[in-house]
Amino acid sequence: MRDDGRSEVNRSYETIDVRVDGQVMTARFDAPPMNLIGPEVVRDLVSLIDDLSQPDAPRVVIFTSADGDFFFPHVDLTKVAAYTAEAAKAGGPGDASLGMLFRKLSLLPVVTIGLLRGRARGAGSEFLLACDMRFASREKAVLCQIEVGVGTPPGAGAIQHLTRLLGRGRALEVLLTSADFDADLAERYGWINRALPDAELDAFVARLAARLAGFPRAGLAAAKAAVNAVALPTPDAVRADAALFQEHVRSEASQRRTAVLFDRGLQTRGPLELTLGDALIELPPAD
């Protein structure tokens, strides 16, 4: 900690641009060409979460994206083993999953805020669900849990968080349809805290972060821990979802549908990625 009370950042990250102003950190994901969650991103998240667990970490962190079209569109499906190995470094081989890594994010003693422009699908949505609050651009934000449309349930927290936030019926609507949701509907359902006009989003989140950063650290951390004790899923529930995902993602049906998506341009900055929620219903009929 510096003499003027400002937190220092002592580490650089390959895929995260970090700026600290007093007790507020802005962490901007920048992993070209489209911010896929791959081993580099997960490695940086493991390091950043470790840094944010330190006593001199900033009190508030705003997560955003350098890419206006994509926050995190989904995981890099060509590097699943590699990013899983990186995730294991946060909790050991028994917890080699994004779900357990994201749970560590939720448990941090700092306040985490997701600022969403562009698309957050699959694990991208699950990362935001692990944050304490989520604010989204009314014109530019898209949320989706694509997994069931590919042939597997989500495995990194969506089942747990969405059921708690939305209730059973709306959670099932989100999960089973694998459809894209705009910010207004996501706000109405409880997926995000607020949808705001894009021109007002940055200033609103900055004001909120500054307000929180001015409060005593101990009070913020204690209140968050008390809410977490009520609202967070247990480690066993997160592990069970990860195991279910791993079981189904290896199935023949899931592999076949994923191969079709790759043939049509999955993981490239093309029309399919921009409309992926709709594109899922255009795949060949499943068995």
N, C-alpha and C positions, 0 to 999 in steps of 0.2 A: 504494500500500500504506500502511495506517495504521501509526502507531508501535507499536501493540500486535500487529502481524502479521496483522490481519484484512483481508481483501480488501474493497474497496469496489465497489458497483454504481453506475455513473455514468450509466446509461441506463434509461429506462422503456420498457415494451413494451405494445402494445395488447392482445395476447392471451395474454401470459405474466406471471403473478404471480411475482416473484422475491424470495426471502428468503435472506440470507447470514448464517450463524452460524460465525464463525471461518473455516475453510478448506472449509466445506461450503455449497454453494448448493442450494436447493430451487427448481426451476423448474416451476410448476404451470400447465398449459395451461387457459385459460378463454376459449373462443370460442363463446358461445351462438349458436344454441340447442342444438347437439349436437357441438361440437368438430370440425367438418369441416375438412380441410386445404384452406384457400383462400388467396387472395393475402395477407390480413392475417397469417395464421399463418406463411406462408413468409417474408414480409418480416421478421417478428420473429425467425424462426429464423436468417435470414441475419445479422441484427444480433447476435444472441446468440452465434452461432458465432464471429463476428469478435471479440466481447468476450472470449470464453473462450480465444481464441488469444493473448491478451496475457500478458506475464510475471507480472502481479500477479493473474491470475484465481484463483479458488478451486481447490483441488486436486481436489475431488470435486463432481459435480453429480448431483442426483437429479431425474429427470423424472417428473412425475405429472400427474394431471388433476383439475380442479375438478368434473368431472361423473362421478358414480358409475356411470352406465350406459355412458358412452363415453369411452375414452381418445382415440383418433382412429378413428372408424368407417370412414373412407375419405376420398378427396379430394372436394372440391366439384366435381361434374361439370358444373356450370353455369359454372365459372370456370377452366377448364383453361388457356386462353391467358393469363389474368391471373396465375395463380400460377406458370406456367412463366416468364413474364417476370420475376417477382420472383426465382425461383431462378437465373436467368441472371446476376443481379447478384453472385452469389458466385463465379462462375468465367468469366463472359463468354458471349457468344451461342453459342459452340461447345459449351458445357456447360450448356445450358438444360434441366436435368432435375432431378427430385427425387433420382434416383439419385446424381448427382454432388454434390449438396448434402449428402445423407446420408453420402457418403464423406468429405466434409470433417469432418463430425461425428465419424466413426470415427478420423480422423487427429489430432484435438485432443490436446494434451499433458496434458489433465486426464482423470480417470476419470469415465465417464458410466454412470449406473445408471438403468434403467427400472423404475419401480414401477407395476405394472399392476393396475388394477381396471376392470371394464367391458370394452367391446369394442374390440379393436384389429384391424381388418381392412384388407386391401389395403395402401396406403401407411402406414397406422397401424402395422401389423405390421412393415413395412419400416423405419420409423423406429426401432422398438425393436430390430430386428436390427442396426441401425447402432450402437447403444449397446454399451458394453463388457460389461455384465451386465444380466440381466432377472430380476426377481422378481415373482411374481404371486399374487393372491388365489385360494385354492383354491375359494372359493364364488362369486366374482364375476367372474373373468377369462374372456374368450373371445378366441381368436386364430383368424384365418382369412385365407387368400389367395383373394379372390373372383374374381380376374381371368379365369381360364380359364372359369368358369361364365358369364361375360358375353361371352366370345369373344376374349380376348387373353391372352398371357402377361404376368406381372408385369414391370414395367419400372424399379423403383426399388431393386433389390438382393435381392429374395426368392430368385430363382433361384441367385444366387451364394452367399448366406449359408446358405440352407437346405440346399443340396447339401453344403456343407462341414460343417455342424453335424449334420445328420441322416443323411447318406449318401444314395446314389442312390434306393433304393427308397422310403424314408420321405419324402424330398423330393418324389418324384413323387406319392406318395399325397396329401400336403398340397396340392400345386399342382394336380393334375388333378381331385381331388374338389371343390375349393373349399368344403370342409366346415368347420364350426365345431369347434374343439378346446378342451376345457376345460384348466385349468391342470395337472391331474394327468397327463393324457396328453401335453401339451406338455412337461412336465418329463421324462417317461420317454423321449420322442423326442429331447430335447436342444434343443428350441426355446427354452426358458427355463432359467435356472440352477436355480431352486427354485420349487415351489408351497408356499405357507405358509397356515395358517389366517388368515382375514381379520383377526381380532382381534390377530394377532401380526405382521402384515406391516410396518406402519410402524415399530415398535420394532426389528425385525430389521434393516431397511434403514438406519435411523438409526445403530444400533450399528456396522454394517459400514462406513458412510460415515465415521463418527468415527474408526474404527481406521485406515482408509486415509489420512485427512486428517492423521494424526499422523506419517506416514512422510515421509522427504525427497522433495521434489518431483522432483528429478533422478532418483532411483531409480524412482519410479512411471512417469515419462515414458519412461525408457530401456527398462524392461521392456515397457511397452505398445507402444513402437515396434518392439521386436524381435518380439513376437507378431504385430503387424500385417504385418510383412515376410513372415511365413509364411502368414497366414490371410486377409488382405484380397484381394479381387479387384483386378485391374489396372484403371486408368482405361479402357482400351480395352474390357474386358469389360463394364464398367458402361455405357459409351456404346452398345455393341451391344445390350444389353438394352433400353435406353431407345428406341433406333431401332425395335426389333422391336415394342415396345409401341405406339409411335406408328403404325406401319404397320397393326397389327391393330385398334386401337381405332377407326380410321376405316372399318373394313369394314362392309358392309351388315348382316351378321349381328350384329355387335357393337352397331351403332347400333339395330337393331330390338329386341334384348333389353334394352338400356338404356332405350329408350322405354317398354317394358312395365313395367319396374321403377319408372320415374317415375310412370306411371299408377297404380301400386299403392302409392305412398307413399314411394318412395326419397327420402332426405334430409329426412324428417320424423320426429319422435319417436313413431313408431307401431309396430304389431306387426311390419311387414315388416323394419324396421331391427333390431329386437331378435332376429329369427330369420332374418337374411338368408342365412346359410349354408344353411339348409334351404329357404328360399324359392326359391333358384336352380334347384332341381330341379323346381319347379312351373311354370317358364316354358314357353311353347309349344316344342315340339320344334325343335331347330336343323336347318338344312339339312345 
